């Protein structure tokens, strides 16, 4: 019988962006496994992924970008030259 991996609460949001964050191999980044992320990042990301408003989070020295997809579409659509 196959064991299903439990989705952490902070990544339980619905939607395309949340799905991408869950599926991405974070071990290939400086952030490492999502279960080792700081509580601050987990809370900020949960807020971002559950929001209906444009939100972008730049994290760590590498400025890794997390964004709510609707926000990215909003910025591209409403800021000339972007």
KOLZAKOL-173970 format. One record per residue: residue number from 1; chain; x, y, z of N, C-alpha, C in turn. Coordinates in Angstrom, 1 decimal. Each point is the difference from the previous one (the first is absolute). Last residue first. Layout:
BEGIN
(rec NUM 'A' (X Y Z) (X Y Z) (X Y Z))
...
END
This chain:
BEGIN
(rec 82 'A' (6.4 46.7 -18.1) (0.4 -1.1 0.9) (-0.1 -1.3 -0.7))
(rec 81 'A' (-1.4 4.4 -1.8) (1.4 -0.3 -0.1) (0.5 -1.1 0.9))
(rec 80 'A' (-4.4 2.3 1.5) (0.5 0.1 -1.3) (1.5 -0.3 0.0))
(rec 79 'A' (-3.8 -1.7 3.4) (1.2 0.8 0.0) (0.7 0.0 -1.3))
(rec 78 'A' (-4.0 -2.6 1.0) (-0.3 1.3 0.4) (1.2 1.0 0.1))
(rec 77 'A' (0.0 -4.9 -1.2) (-1.1 0.6 -0.7) (-0.1 1.5 0.2))
(rec 76 'A' (3.2 -2.7 2.4) (0.3 0.0 -1.5) (-1.1 0.8 -0.7))
(rec 75 'A' (-0.8 -0.6 4.5) (1.2 0.9 -0.2) (0.3 0.1 -1.5))
(rec 74 'A' (-3.3 -3.1 1.4) (-0.5 1.4 0.2) (1.1 0.9 -0.3))
(rec 73 'A' (1.0 -4.6 -0.1) (-0.8 0.4 -1.1) (-0.5 1.4 0.1))
(rec 72 'A' (2.3 -1.7 3.7) (0.9 0.1 -1.2) (-0.7 0.4 -1.2))
(rec 71 'A' (-2.6 -0.9 3.8) (0.8 1.3 0.2) (0.9 0.2 -1.2))
(rec 70 'A' (-2.4 -4.0 0.3) (-0.9 1.1 -0.4) (0.8 1.3 0.1))
(rec 69 'A' (2.2 -3.8 1.6) (0.0 0.1 -1.4) (-1.0 1.1 -0.5))
(rec 68 'A' (2.9 0.1 4.4) (-1.3 -0.5 -0.3) (-0.2 0.2 -1.5))
(rec 67 'A' (4.9 -0.7 2.1) (-1.0 1.0 -0.4) (-1.3 -0.7 -0.2))
(rec 66 'A' (5.6 -0.4 1.7) (-1.3 -0.7 0.1) (-1.1 1.1 -0.4))
(rec 65 'A' (5.7 -0.3 -0.6) (-1.3 0.6 -0.1) (-1.1 -1.0 0.1))
(rec 64 'A' (5.4 0.7 1.7) (-0.9 -0.9 -0.6) (-1.4 0.5 0.0))
(rec 63 'A' (4.7 1.9 1.3) (-1.3 0.7 -0.4) (-0.9 -1.0 -0.8))
(rec 62 'A' (4.4 -0.7 2.3) (-0.2 -0.2 -1.5) (-1.2 0.6 -0.5))
(rec 61 'A' (1.0 0.0 4.6) (1.0 0.8 -0.7) (-0.1 -0.1 -1.5))
(rec 60 'A' (-4.5 -1.0 2.7) (1.4 -0.4 0.1) (1.0 1.0 -0.7))
(rec 59 'A' (-5.1 0.2 -1.4) (0.5 -0.6 1.2) (1.5 -0.4 -0.2))
(rec 58 'A' (-4.7 3.0 -1.9) (1.4 -0.3 -0.3) (0.7 -0.5 1.2))
(rec 57 'A' (-5.4 0.5 -1.7) (1.0 -0.1 1.1) (1.3 -0.4 -0.6))
(rec 56 'A' (-5.1 2.2 -1.6) (1.2 -0.6 -0.3) (0.9 0.0 1.2))
(rec 55 'A' (-5.6 0.7 -1.7) (1.1 0.0 1.1) (1.2 -0.7 -0.6))
(rec 54 'A' (-5.5 1.8 -1.3) (1.4 -0.1 -0.4) (1.0 0.0 1.1))
(rec 53 'A' (-4.9 -1.7 1.0) (0.6 1.2 -0.3) (1.4 -0.3 -0.6))
(rec 52 'A' (-3.1 -3.1 2.1) (-0.6 0.4 -1.3) (0.6 1.3 -0.5))
(rec 51 'A' (2.2 -4.1 3.5) (-0.5 1.4 -0.2) (-0.7 0.1 -1.4))
(rec 50 'A' (2.5 -3.8 2.1) (-1.5 0.1 0.3) (-0.6 1.3 -0.2))
(rec 49 'A' (4.7 -0.9 -0.7) (-0.7 -1.0 -0.8) (-1.5 0.0 0.3))
(rec 48 'A' (2.9 3.0 2.5) (0.1 0.3 -1.4) (-0.9 -1.0 -0.8))
(rec 47 'A' (0.5 -0.7 4.6) (-0.8 1.2 -0.3) (-0.1 0.3 -1.5))
(rec 46 'A' (2.8 -3.5 1.4) (-1.4 -0.4 0.2) (-0.9 1.2 -0.3))
(rec 45 'A' (4.6 0.8 0.0) (-0.4 -0.8 -1.2) (-1.5 -0.4 0.1))
(rec 44 'A' (2.0 2.1 3.8) (-0.1 0.9 -1.1) (-0.5 -0.6 -1.3))
(rec 43 'A' (0.8 -2.8 3.8) (-1.2 0.9 0.2) (-0.1 1.0 -1.2))
(rec 42 'A' (3.8 -2.8 0.0) (-1.2 -0.8 -0.1) (-1.3 0.8 0.1))
(rec 41 'A' (4.2 2.0 0.7) (-0.2 -0.2 -1.4) (-1.3 -0.8 -0.2))
(rec 40 'A' (1.3 0.8 4.5) (-0.3 1.2 -0.7) (-0.3 -0.2 -1.5))
(rec 39 'A' (1.6 -3.6 2.7) (-1.4 0.3 0.2) (-0.4 1.3 -0.7))
(rec 38 'A' (4.1 -2.7 -2.1) (-0.3 0.8 1.2) (-1.5 0.2 0.2))
(rec 37 'A' (1.8 -4.4 -2.7) (-0.1 1.5 -0.1) (-0.3 0.7 1.3))
(rec 36 'A' (0.4 -4.9 -1.1) (1.0 0.7 0.8) (0.0 1.5 -0.1))
(rec 35 'A' (-2.9 -3.0 -2.5) (-0.3 -0.3 1.5) (1.1 0.7 0.9))
(rec 34 'A' (0.3 0.1 -4.9) (-1.0 1.0 0.6) (-0.3 -0.3 1.5))
(rec 33 'A' (4.8 -1.0 -2.4) (-1.3 -0.6 0.1) (-1.0 0.9 0.7))
(rec 32 'A' (4.0 2.7 -2.1) (-0.1 -1.4 0.5) (-1.4 -0.5 0.1))
(rec 31 'A' (2.2 4.4 -1.4) (-1.1 -0.1 1.1) (0.0 -1.4 0.5))
(rec 30 'A' (2.8 1.5 -3.6) (0.6 0.2 1.3) (-1.0 -0.1 1.1))
(rec 29 'A' (-0.7 -2.9 -4.4) (0.2 1.4 0.3) (0.6 0.2 1.3))
(rec 28 'A' (-1.4 -4.2 -1.9) (0.9 0.5 -1.0) (0.3 1.5 0.2))
(rec 27 'A' (-3.3 -2.4 2.5) (1.3 -0.5 0.5) (1.1 0.5 -1.0))
(rec 26 'A' (-4.7 0.6 -0.7) (0.6 1.0 0.7) (1.4 -0.4 0.5))
(rec 25 'A' (-3.6 -1.5 -3.9) (1.1 -0.6 0.8) (0.9 1.1 0.7))
(rec 24 'A' (-5.5 0.1 -1.5) (1.4 0.4 -0.3) (1.0 -0.6 0.9))
(rec 23 'A' (-4.9 -0.4 0.3) (0.6 -1.0 -0.9) (1.5 0.4 -0.2))
(rec 22 'A' (-2.9 2.8 2.7) (0.0 -1.3 0.6) (0.8 -1.0 -0.9))
(rec 21 'A' (-0.7 4.4 -1.6) (0.8 0.0 1.2) (0.2 -1.4 0.6))
(rec 20 'A' (-3.1 0.5 -3.5) (1.4 0.1 -0.5) (1.0 0.0 1.1))
(rec 19 'A' (-4.6 0.1 1.0) (0.4 -1.3 -0.5) (1.4 0.0 -0.5))
(rec 18 'A' (-1.9 4.1 1.4) (0.3 -0.9 1.2) (0.4 -1.4 -0.5))
(rec 17 'A' (-1.3 3.0 -3.3) (1.3 0.4 0.6) (0.3 -0.9 1.2))
(rec 16 'A' (-4.2 -0.6 -2.3) (1.2 -0.4 -0.8) (1.3 0.3 0.7))
(rec 15 'A' (-4.4 -0.9 3.1) (0.4 0.8 -1.1) (1.3 -0.4 -0.7))
(rec 14 'A' (-1.9 -0.3 5.4) (-0.5 -0.5 -1.4) (0.6 0.9 -1.0))
(rec 13 'A' (2.2 -1.0 5.0) (-0.9 0.8 -0.8) (-0.3 -0.6 -1.3))
(rec 12 'A' (3.0 -1.6 3.7) (-1.3 -0.7 -0.3) (-0.9 0.9 -0.8))
(rec 11 'A' (4.6 0.5 2.2) (-0.1 -0.2 -1.5) (-1.3 -0.6 -0.4))
(rec 10 'A' (1.1 0.9 4.6) (0.3 1.2 -0.7) (0.0 0.0 -1.5))
(rec 9 'A' (-0.8 -4.0 2.8) (-1.1 1.0 0.1) (0.4 1.3 -0.8))
(rec 8 'A' (2.2 -4.6 -1.6) (0.1 0.9 1.1) (-1.1 1.0 0.0))
(rec 7 'A' (-0.5 -4.8 -2.2) (0.4 1.3 -0.4) (0.0 0.9 1.3))
(rec 6 'A' (1.0 -5.5 -0.5) (-0.9 1.1 0.5) (0.5 1.3 -0.4))
(rec 5 'A' (0.6 -4.8 -2.7) (0.7 1.0 0.8) (-1.0 1.1 0.5))
(rec 4 'A' (-1.1 -5.3 -1.1) (-0.1 1.4 -0.5) (0.7 0.9 0.9))
(rec 3 'A' (0.8 -5.4 -1.2) (-0.3 1.0 1.1) (0.0 1.4 -0.7))
(rec 2 'A' (-1.2 -5.3 -1.9) (0.8 1.2 -0.2) (-0.4 1.0 1.1))
(rec 1 'A' (-0.1 -5.6 -0.1) (-0.8 1.2 0.0) (0.9 1.2 0.0))
END
